[in-house]
Amino acid sequence: MIGRLHGTLLEKHPPWIVIDVQGVGYELETSMTTLVSLPGAGEAVRLYTHLSVREDAHLLYGFFHDEERQLFRALIKVNGVGPKLALAILSGMDTDAFIHCVMEGDSKALTKLPGVGKKTADRLIVEMRDRFPHWQEGQASLLGSENATTMTPADPLADAEAALVTLGYKPTEASRMLSALDKTLPTEALIKAALSRQLAG
């Protein structure tokens, strides 16, 4: 089991990144929450990881905070929630906000996340409510560091749209979410702003 990686951030292609660890390039899929917390390419980075072993692939997921990884692992234990949906949930809502929604039974807020319908939202609330008593709101703000530096790719808008589609939004919906945003923003900022606006309704 690979539990943590410490190396140099080589590439960002949301939601994928590549980390060089002593000459070996590890490809990881991350949430947008983790992505906006990462430094720029060429900088040192340390990520908590989760390895998913399937018959057809070994998939590695990366998390900036261990609390986010804990929540990811809890989510994929819920009936009907796989890694892709778990990452979409973590991308659209930070840990504190998700815990608050579950504890308050706010299924309406959860259904604003891509891929989460009413039945899935209700299932998340029922199956996860008892897992959070030891989690305190405010212990893990996973929105990202204001001081984090980012790498601006050749076409931030196209990369942001592709990342939103990967999260489960339809291409037309992703385009609409980005349409009113400042096109000069880097990819990570566009994604974060689009998700924030979507959740705000």
Secondary structure, DSSP 8 states (H G I E B T S, - for coil): ---EEEEEEEEEETTEEEEEETTEEEEEEE-HHHHTTS--TTSEEEEEEEEEE-SS-EEEEEESSHHHHHHHHHHTTSTT--HHHHHHHHHHS-HHHHHHHHHHT-HHHHTTSTT--HHHHHHHHHHHGGG-TT--TTS---S--TT------S-HHHHHHHHHHHHT--HHHHHHHHHTS-TTS-HHHHHHHHHHHHHH-
